[in-house]
Amino acid sequence: MFTCHACGSTAARDETVDEVFNIDGHVVMVENIPAQVCARCGEAVFSKETTERIRRMVHGEASPSRSECLDVFAFG
């Protein structure tokens, strides 16, 4: 059963999401990740298997499908 660790809601929907990760100072984005998304707050939760696959991908077991420029803003 789903319980959101951010807001405590038990309502979720299956979606695919894009997520940005900072890997040893290098920013990468993984697209189309299957996730359960909280219906109340929008927090995405990944299964253990999905999390492990992402970890392997970003640590060199896969090549990026493309590269894009990233704008960076400093808050303060």
VOMI-41222 format. One line per 2 residues: number of its first residue (from 1); their letters; for each residue x, y, z of C-alpha. Coordinates in nm, 4 decimals. Layout:
BEGIN
NUM) a) X,Y,Z ~ ...
This chain:
BEGIN
1) mf) 0.0000,0.0000,0.0000 ~ 0.1236,0.3476,-0.0879
3) tc) 0.1843,0.6060,0.1827 ~ 0.3505,0.9332,0.0815
5) ha) 0.6571,1.0021,0.2951 ~ 0.6145,1.3780,0.2334
7) cg) 0.2494,1.4359,0.3268 ~ 0.1105,1.1022,0.4508
9) st) -0.1551,1.0639,0.1794 ~ -0.2445,0.7123,0.0688
11) aa) -0.3744,0.8140,-0.2753 ~ -0.1363,0.7762,-0.5699
13) rd) -0.1390,0.7367,-0.9452 ~ 0.1059,0.5557,-1.1742
15) et) 0.2938,0.7973,-1.4009 ~ 0.6257,0.8426,-1.5730
17) vd) 0.8377,1.1323,-1.4509 ~ 1.1648,1.3067,-1.5355
19) ev) 1.4120,1.3544,-1.2509 ~ 1.7374,1.5505,-1.2179
21) fn) 2.0217,1.3982,-1.0144 ~ 2.3559,1.5381,-0.9000
23) id) 2.6105,1.2592,-0.9430 ~ 2.9525,1.3512,-0.8035
25) gh) 2.9007,1.7163,-0.9044 ~ 2.7679,1.6264,-1.2496
27) vv) 2.4013,1.7052,-1.3145 ~ 2.2096,1.4429,-1.5133
29) mv) 1.8436,1.3939,-1.5999 ~ 1.6685,1.0607,-1.6365
31) en) 1.3470,1.0720,-1.8381 ~ 1.0367,0.8536,-1.8381
33) ip) 1.0908,0.6927,-1.4979 ~ 0.7945,0.4809,-1.3829
35) aq) 0.6763,0.6117,-1.0467 ~ 0.3889,0.6283,-0.8062
37) vc) 0.2979,0.9956,-0.7726 ~ 0.1128,1.1223,-0.4673
39) ar) -0.2308,1.2534,-0.5601 ~ -0.2124,1.5198,-0.2885
41) cg) 0.1378,1.6697,-0.3089 ~ 0.2889,1.5292,-0.6295
43) ea) 0.5854,1.3556,-0.4629 ~ 0.7225,1.0792,-0.6892
45) vf) 0.8179,0.7452,-0.5339 ~ 1.0280,0.4857,-0.7185
47) sk) 1.0372,0.1112,-0.6572 ~ 1.3591,-0.0472,-0.5314
49) et) 1.4126,-0.2061,-0.8723 ~ 1.3674,0.1263,-1.0536
51) te) 1.6002,0.3030,-0.8113 ~ 1.8698,0.0392,-0.8664
53) ri) 1.8335,0.0632,-1.2454 ~ 1.8702,0.4431,-1.2298
55) rr) 2.1792,0.4047,-1.0094 ~ 2.3420,0.1676,-1.2575
57) mv) 2.2541,0.3919,-1.5528 ~ 2.3989,0.7125,-1.4113
59) hg) 2.7132,0.5388,-1.2848 ~ 2.8201,0.4252,-1.6297
61) ea) 2.6211,0.1176,-1.7321 ~ 2.4355,0.3198,-1.9967
63) sp) 2.5171,0.6007,-2.2348 ~ 2.3115,0.9204,-2.2365
65) sr) 2.0511,0.9345,-2.5124 ~ 2.1400,1.3016,-2.5678
67) se) 2.3078,1.6014,-2.4033 ~ 2.1451,1.9363,-2.3351
69) cl) 2.2589,2.2742,-2.2046 ~ 2.1414,2.3597,-1.8532
71) dv) 2.0732,2.7084,-1.7148 ~ 2.1786,2.7527,-1.3525
73) fa) 2.0329,3.0151,-1.1197 ~ 2.1710,3.1141,-0.7798
75) fg) 1.9077,3.1789,-0.5151 ~ 2.0649,3.4429,-0.3001
